[in-house]
Amino acid sequence: MTIHDKTKMGNRGEIVAKKSLREISGIKPGDNVLIEAVLGEIIIRKIYTVNELLEMPIIAEGTAESMEKDINNEQKKQEEMSLSE
């Protein structure tokens, strides 16, 4: 899910993200963030603590090779389905 919102940079360069952006990103006051700047963009990413990472649900199991094989099989299925339409 992606939310876009318009805001204005303050006189001292501060940017305040609206509540909906803070909620979807999971960034709370006191969290550490990584700020990346490229031409015309600033990207802010939350830096998770070890405890936060350990509490996250497991979304995949297996080796990198087995996951890559599963992804390739799924791609083949999708291609076959698109050709049959």
C-alpha positions as CSV (number, residue, x, y, z in Angstrom):
1,M,0.0,0.0,0.0
2,T,1.3,3.4,-0.9
3,I,0.0,6.8,0.2
4,H,1.1,10.1,-1.3
5,D,0.6,13.3,0.5
6,K,1.7,16.9,-0.1
7,T,3.3,19.0,2.6
8,K,5.5,22.1,2.8
9,M,9.0,22.2,4.0
10,G,9.4,24.6,7.0
11,N,11.8,27.6,7.1
12,R,14.4,25.6,9.0
13,G,14.2,22.6,6.6
14,E,11.9,20.5,8.8
15,I,9.3,18.2,7.3
16,V,6.4,16.8,9.3
17,A,4.7,13.7,7.9
18,K,1.0,13.6,8.4
19,K,-0.5,10.9,10.7
20,S,-1.6,8.6,7.9
21,L,2.0,8.5,6.5
22,R,3.5,7.9,10.0
23,E,1.0,5.1,10.6
24,I,1.5,3.2,7.4
25,S,5.3,3.5,7.7
26,G,5.3,2.4,11.3
27,I,7.6,5.3,12.2
28,K,7.0,6.7,15.6
29,P,8.6,9.5,17.6
30,G,12.1,8.4,18.8
31,D,12.6,5.8,16.0
32,N,15.9,5.9,14.1
33,V,15.5,6.5,10.4
34,L,17.8,6.3,7.3
35,I,17.4,9.3,5.0
36,E,18.5,8.9,1.4
37,A,18.6,11.8,-1.0
38,V,18.7,11.6,-4.8
39,L,18.0,14.4,-7.3
40,G,14.5,15.7,-6.5
41,E,13.7,13.1,-3.8
42,I,14.2,12.3,-0.2
43,I,13.5,8.8,1.0
44,I,13.0,8.0,4.7
45,R,13.2,4.4,5.9
46,K,12.7,3.1,9.4
47,I,15.7,1.4,11.0
48,Y,14.2,-1.6,12.9
49,T,15.6,-2.6,16.2
50,V,16.7,-6.3,16.7
51,N,13.6,-6.8,19.0
52,E,11.3,-5.4,16.3
53,L,12.8,-7.7,13.7
54,L,12.5,-10.7,15.9
55,E,8.8,-10.0,16.5
56,M,8.0,-9.8,12.7
57,P,6.1,-12.7,11.2
58,I,8.0,-15.1,9.1
59,I,6.8,-14.6,5.5
60,A,8.9,-17.3,3.8
61,E,10.8,-20.4,4.7
62,G,13.4,-22.3,2.9
63,T,16.7,-21.6,1.2
64,A,17.3,-18.8,-1.3
65,E,17.6,-21.5,-4.0
66,S,14.2,-23.1,-3.1
67,M,12.5,-19.7,-3.1
68,E,14.0,-18.8,-6.4
69,K,12.8,-22.1,-7.9
70,D,9.3,-21.3,-6.5
71,I,9.3,-17.8,-8.0
72,N,10.4,-19.2,-11.4
73,N,7.6,-21.8,-11.3
74,E,5.1,-19.2,-10.5
75,Q,6.3,-17.0,-13.4
76,K,6.0,-20.0,-15.8
77,K,2.4,-20.5,-14.6
78,Q,1.6,-16.8,-15.1
79,E,3.0,-16.9,-18.6
80,E,1.1,-20.0,-19.5
81,M,-2.2,-18.5,-18.2
82,S,-1.6,-15.3,-20.2
83,L,-0.9,-17.3,-23.4
84,S,-4.1,-19.3,-22.9
85,E,-6.3,-16.1,-22.7
